[in-house]
Amino acid sequence: MTGSTDDWLNNGPIQLAALLPDGWRLRVCSTFDGAALQLTVLGRCDLLKTKLFALCDRGTDLADCVALAPDERELDDVEPWLVVQDANPLWPEHVRATIADLRRRLGHGL
């Protein structure tokens, strides 16, 4: 095992909670329900938003976005939310280009 046990949880994405659409807490899915610990994960639509945000913002999470294999409708649903997440005037076109690249990688529209 590499790293210390103090850094096993990545809570960096907690900042995105304020950006997610209302009701995201109602869409979480239980992944583990133990006697002393319950783990939940974002619902698919919200998880996809965070992964695409990371892809557009930092160029990371491409593998996760490909693995999630969003269909055309899911990408269409995410785009309006994603284009307003940054005030940079170049951001909306960057988002559209990034999503277009992901569509190509997934074989959409071929």
TAWOUR-V187543 format. One record per pair of residues at least 4 apart in sequence whose ideal C-beta (glycine too) atoms are under 6 Angstrom apart, sorted by the first residue. I is the first residue (numbers start at 1). J is the second residue. Records with the same first field share a line. If there is no record, write none. Layout:
# TAWOUR-V187543
I: J, J
This chain:
# TAWOUR-V187543
3: 7
13: 50
16: 50
20: 24, 46
24: 46
27: 43, 46
28: 40
29: 41, 43
30: 40
31: 39, 41
32: 39
33: 38
42: 46, 47
48: 68, 70, 78
49: 78, 81
51: 61, 64, 65
52: 78, 82
53: 57
54: 58, 60, 61
55: 61, 62, 65, 98
56: 95, 98
61: 65
65: 102
66: 105
70: 74, 75
72: 108
75: 99
78: 82
79: 99
82: 95
83: 92, 95
86: 91
90: 94
103: 108, 109
